[in-house]
Amino acid sequence: MMKSLCGPAAIAALPRDRLIGEFSLWSADLANMERDLKRIEAHADIHHIDVADARFTPGFLFFPDLVARIAKLTAKPIHVHLMVEAEIVEAQTRQFIGAGADLISVHAENGEAGLRAVKLAHELGAEAGVVLRLETPVAAITPFLSEVAFVTLLGTSIGVKGQSLSEQACPRLIEARALMRKAGREADIVLAADGGIRHETVPLLRAAGAETVVLGSLAFGDPDLARRMAWLHGLEVAA
Ligand SMILES: O=C(CO)[C@@H](O)[C@H](O)COP(=O)(O)O
């Protein structure tokens, strides 16, 4: 399937006047990925692919050849979330951009190596973002703010699906937005919430300033995706 836009242009073209639906392919039926990609193609704004190294995270998730195959089956942008140790983040950035990622998000906990990976992503023609574990102080995103187009805050423990949203998730989004504003980048950066995305939590996250939610079971478990996405797109942000 041909993409009309790739890399930074694809990310810049995401809608900013409504909530963005980012679909987490970890929550697809992994034995029927092609079928699920066809089902969500008209509904997803962006695909979210979790990559985990079983060191930064409890287990392994996704790999470049699989992402390259997925990239051939969709025209939607691909966001690769690298949940990996600092020593491999640059190599993984290179490999997943080679596989077709439009946007690579690295963890702020990777420090200087994460910043180098962001620069590398740009050099390789991709967009870059930063992600934060739930337990890391929000201020850790600050060194990344001048460089990234996405800030993603985890609302649950890293690398485990099916969890409930932490009470800290909404205050942390508000804090992240204040830092984006202070850095003069509020209009340029998309603020995303990942983990614990449920029917009851999406309005709360939206009201706290989330512009994107990473949908797992809420999307893949819904038999009526058109209705689910119409509901999601209609949620207002707090004044
Ligand atoms: O990374 C995560 C969760 O941390 C998501 O990408 C999962 O896909 C979420 O699945 P659900 O818990 O919403 O079913």
Ligand as a Chemical Component Dictionary entry (heavy atoms), coordinates in Angstrom:
data_LIG
# 
_chem_comp.id                   LIG 
_chem_comp.type                 NON-POLYMER 
_chem_comp.pdbx_formal_charge   0 
_chem_comp.three_letter_code    LIG 
# 
loop_
_chem_comp_atom.comp_id 
_chem_comp_atom.atom_id 
_chem_comp_atom.alt_atom_id 
_chem_comp_atom.type_symbol 
_chem_comp_atom.charge 
_chem_comp_atom.model_Cartn_x 
_chem_comp_atom.model_Cartn_y 
_chem_comp_atom.model_Cartn_z 
_chem_comp_atom.pdbx_ordinal 
LIG O1 O1 O 0 1.727  -0.188 25.791 1  
LIG C1 C1 C 0 0.588  -0.410 26.044 2  
LIG C2 C2 C 0 0.197  -0.523 27.460 3  
LIG O2 O2 O 0 1.239  -0.079 28.268 4  
LIG C3 C3 C 0 -0.409 -0.461 24.951 5  
LIG O3 O3 O 0 0.274  -0.259 23.743 6  
LIG C4 C4 C 0 -1.230 -1.721 24.952 7  
LIG O4 O4 O 0 -1.581 -2.149 23.662 8  
LIG C5 C5 C 0 -2.436 -1.417 25.739 9  
LIG O5 O5 O 0 -3.356 -2.450 25.771 10 
LIG P1 P1 P 0 -4.648 -2.325 26.694 11 
LIG O6 O6 O 0 -4.187 -2.471 28.126 12 
LIG O7 O7 O 0 -5.233 -0.965 26.442 13 
LIG O8 O8 O 0 -5.529 -3.417 26.229 14 
# 
loop_
_chem_comp_bond.comp_id 
_chem_comp_bond.atom_id_1 
_chem_comp_bond.atom_id_2 
_chem_comp_bond.value_order 
_chem_comp_bond.pdbx_ordinal 
LIG O1 C1 DOUB 1  
LIG C1 C2 SING 2  
LIG C1 C3 SING 3  
LIG C2 O2 SING 4  
LIG C3 O3 SING 5  
LIG C3 C4 SING 6  
LIG C4 O4 SING 7  
LIG C4 C5 SING 8  
LIG C5 O5 SING 9  
LIG O5 P1 SING 10 
LIG P1 O6 DOUB 11 
LIG P1 O7 SING 12 
LIG P1 O8 SING 13 
# 
